[in-house]
Amino acid sequence: MRLSLPPLRRPRVDSVGLINVALAVAAVGGGLWAYQIVSGPAEAQASQTTTRTRLVAATQGTVSQTVSASGSVASSATANANFTTSGTVTEVEVKVGDVVTKGQVLAKVDPTAAQASLNTAKANLTAAKAALTRAQNNSADAATIASAEAQVTTAQAAVTSAQTTVNGTVLTAPIAGTVTAVNGAVGSSSGASGSSGSTGASGGSTGSSSSGFVQLADLTKLQINASFAEADATKLKTGQAAQITWSALSGTRATGKVSTISPTATTSNNVNSYAVVIGLDTLPEGVRLGQSTTAVVTIAEVQDAVRIPSAALRTAGGQRTVQVQVNGQVETRTVEVGITGGSFVEIKSGLTAGEQVVITTTTTNSTTGTNNQQFPGGGFTGGGGFTGGGGGFRPGN
């Protein structure tokens, strides 16, 4: 009797199981990948220090100590010309850039009202004088004559005042110079302020007006208005020599001297600075008002000084030393120093011109090595159609 066995059944593969297997494989692969990253060669850094020495001879020459500040070109003589009589402007005789002489007519306002007042004042004066004459001729008493005389005096003052008003309808130049601004036109109001302010070499206005109907400046008398830091300003004195360079005029230089130093500070953002005026010895070609400049003022200078480069001087514990090569040997020597200027320092004692001093320079070069491990662009591929890396995750079929 033959026994019949049931047919073997193939196990079913659940698609969810395949996905779980694939995820497990990906996790293992990712762990191996991360381990390679962590255990790979770390970024290496190395630095190399290089020390170089050279010999430089102490020389004999000039050492200059300076301070510098930015500034601008200004005129040492300016004026703001204003009408002293209000009215409508009828004439403007000048334009910006014109050169005028002192007393030249610049502009006019309508004089009609002022002239009428003057005519009335003159008529009143004539009447007052006639009344005084009658009183005197009629042998009036002293009180009557005194009253008539007072009326004449008052009428005369009125005429003088009215004449001044008429004169004020014509604006004339208070100084000789160049017109730098015209702040009005025919038909506008004169904007009378009653003064013609002028500015002297100190830079401060000597009049009560801060601007004028016509502004004038003497372009033959130019100066540099600079603003020096508080620490530098304390070292400045009038008469000190200055070198001026221009931002807009390449290669242009001029010499000058400190003429005034403001006694009071100007504060901006809690920083104090002092206004300094530097008079120019010469006027380079192309110089214009308002141009930006740099002023370098010499505050101390020693000629025929023994000097060495500043890099050769060493300071430790308040002591100044230099290394000197003598007969092939280097010795450390204490020196007394004077002023420091530019790249030089003055040596007052301890060193003579011609001796060789040592300058040591140290440079550090850093090099960095990077992990050059390459990763395949296709990523990790597991069985069953799982693709890692750039291929993304794709379940098998």
MOVEN-V570875 format. One record per backbone hydrogen bond with DSSP energy under -0.5 kcal/mol. NH is the residue of the N-H (numbers start at 1). CO is the residue of the C=O. If there is no record, write none. Layout:
# MOVEN-V570875
nh,co
NH,CO
NH,CO
This chain:
# MOVEN-V570875
nh,co
5,3
14,12
18,14
19,15
20,16
21,17
22,18
23,19
24,20
25,21
26,22
27,23
28,24
29,25
30,26
31,27
32,28
33,29
34,30
35,31
36,32
37,33
38,34
39,35
40,36
44,369
46,367
48,365
50,363
52,361
54,359
56,357
58,355
59,307
61,305
63,302
65,300
67,297
69,295
71,293
72,225
73,291
74,223
76,221
78,199
79,216
80,197
81,79
81,214
82,80
84,168
85,168
89,188
90,108
91,108
93,106
94,106
97,179
98,95
100,98
100,177
103,173
104,101
106,171
107,171
108,91
109,169
110,88
115,111
116,112
117,113
118,114
119,115
120,116
121,117
122,118
123,119
124,120
125,121
126,122
127,123
128,124
129,125
130,126
131,127
132,128
133,129
134,130
135,131
136,132
137,133
138,134
139,136
140,135
145,141
146,142
147,143
148,144
149,145
150,146
151,147
152,148
153,149
154,150
155,151
156,152
157,153
158,154
159,155
160,156
161,157
162,158
163,159
164,160
165,161
166,162
167,163
168,164
169,166
170,167
171,107
171,169
172,170
173,104
177,100
178,217
179,98
180,215
181,215
183,213
187,89
188,185
190,87
193,83
194,83
197,80
199,78
200,204
203,200
206,198
213,81
214,81
215,181
216,79
217,178
218,77
219,217
221,218
223,74
224,278
225,72
225,223
226,224
226,276
227,70
228,226
228,274
230,272
233,229
234,230
235,232
236,233
239,258
240,237
242,256
243,296
244,254
245,294
246,249
246,252
247,292
250,248
252,249
254,244
256,242
257,279
258,240
259,277
260,277
262,275
266,273
268,271
271,268
273,266
274,228
276,226
277,260
278,224
279,257
279,277
280,222
281,255
282,255
284,282
287,284
290,73
291,288
293,71
294,245
295,69
296,243
296,294
297,67
297,295
298,241
299,65
299,297
300,65
302,63
305,61
307,59
307,305
308,345
310,343
312,309
313,310
314,321
316,319
319,316
321,314
321,319
322,333
324,322
324,331
325,356
326,324
326,329
329,326
331,324
331,329
333,322
335,320
336,349
337,335
338,346
341,344
344,341
345,308
346,339
347,306
348,336
348,346
349,336
354,58
355,352
356,325
357,56
357,355
358,323
359,54
360,358
361,52
363,50
365,48
366,364
367,46
369,44
372,370
379,376
382,380
382,386
385,382
386,383
387,385
388,380
388,386
390,377
391,388
392,389
